[in-house]
């Protein structure tokens, strides 16, 4: 079941519904409804397994794990699983914030976003997710990049000092809610 999973973020926030009214012809020529991406992924248990592995990979990834240092990890996992479940046509309802709001002020770079996607792909590969399902899921992830990645302020390089200064403008709740 888990090997059929094809799920991301994920991370990092899939706001689009992946399934629709897909049809295919049966051998008798009649049209039949194709399984949703959610079903092809293996349902909620498979999605949860991939999310668990994915979050573990992110935690070990020194390129991006600092962005999650104060995150509520159990909540993050729940939100990611619900978001992927809903986006893939499953019965879940994502109740988290939109991606722009959730990531505001985090100064996530394109390279950091790409690292996160790489961690997701590695988790999907571990569970032997099919190429079709993986591509459908990643296609949903791509458009979120514009809401997650922030461009540095003009003329202000992101150094440790400016990063600390900008972070000090966020409340403790904002720093602790690095989640979806």
N, C-alpha and C positions, 0 to 999 in steps of 0.2 A: 504494500500500500504506500509506504513512504517512498519507494523508488519511483512511484508515478507522480510525485509532487513536482511542481514547477513554479515556485513562488518568488519578490522585493521591495525591495524600501524604499526598496524601504525606507528603506528604507526609508526605508525611508519614506511613504504615504501614497498609496495608490488611490487616486480620486476618481478614476474612471471605471466604469463597469466593463469588464472584458467580455462577458457573454452577451449574446443577443439572440436574435432569431436565426441562428446558423442552421442551415439544412444541408442535407446531402441525399443523393439518390441511392435507394436500396437496389439490390440486384434485380428486383422486379420492376424497377423504373419509378416506383412511388417515392415521394419525398418523405423523409423522416427527420425528426429533430435530432441534432447532434448534441452530445453531452456538453455541458458547460465546462469552462476552464476549471472551475472549482472541482467538479467531479473528476475531470481528467488528472487533476493534481493529486487526488486521493482524499479530498475532503479536509475537514478541520484537523484531525489528528496528524495528517501528513504536513499540513501547513504549519502547525505548531512545532513539529519536529524540525523543519527547515529553519523556522524563526529561531528556535533555541540554538541551533548550530551556528546560524548567521550571527546572532548577538555574541556568541562566544568568540567567533572569529574577529568581530569588530573590537571586542575587549582586548584581544591579543595584538591588534594591529596598531603599532606605535605611530603610524601616520595619522590616525584619527581617533584613537581611544580617549584622548584628552577631552574631546568634545562631549563625551558621555560620562565624565568623571563624577558628576553629581546627579546623574539621571537615576530615576526610580526604575531600576531594571525590570522588576516583575511587571510594573505598569507598562513599560515600553514594549515588552514582549506581548502582552495582551493587546495593546493598541495595534502593533504591527500585524499580529495574527488576524485580528478583526478587520483591519484595513484590507489585507490581502484576500481574506475570505469574501468580503463584500465586493471588492473590485473584480473578483474572478467569478461572480455570479452565485456565490454561496448565500446562506441564510443569515449571516451575521450583519450587524449594523455597526459601522465605525462611528464612535462618539467623540473622537479626539478633535483637536484643533486643525484648521486648515494648515497646509505646509508653510505658507508664507508667515503666518502668525507663529507657528511652532518653532520656526528657525530664525525669526527676526533677531538681529543683534548678535548672532553666533559667528558671523563672518566666515561662513563656510566657503571654501574655495572650490574651483572646478576640479582641481587635483584631489581634494578631499572627497568630493562627491564621487569621482571616478573610483577612488580607493574603496568606498563603501559598496559601490556596484560590483567591483571585483570580488569583495568578500561575499556578496550575495551569490554571484555566479559560482564561486567555489563551493558554497553550501548546496546550491542546486545540483552541481556536478556530483558532489558526494552522494546525493540521494538519487542519482541517475535520472534526473528529470529529462524528459524528451526535448529535443531541440525546438519543436513547434511550440510546446507549452512555455519553455524558457523564453523564446522570442516574443510570444504574446505578453508575457509578464514584463519583460524588459521594455517592450514598446510602450507599456503603460507608465513605466517609471520615467522614461526620458523626458516627457513634458513637465514633470515636476521639478526638473533641474532649475528652471527659471525662477521658481518660487523658493528654492532652498539655497542656491548659491548667491552670495552677495559680492558685489564688486567693492573693493576698497574705496574709501573716500578719496577724491581727487587730491593728489599731492600729499597724501598721508600714507607712508609705507607702514605695513603691519609689522611692527617690531614687538618684542616682548613688552616694552614699555607702553606702546600705544594699545596693544592688546589688553594689558592690565587696566589701562585707563578706560578703555571702552567697556570692559567687563564690569568695572566698578559702577557704571551707570545702570546696570541691570539689577533688579531686586534679587534677593535671595530666592524667592519663589520662581523667578524667571530662570535663574541659573540652575535650579533644582528640577525644573520641568523640561529638560531636554528630552522631550518625547513627543509623540504624535498625538 
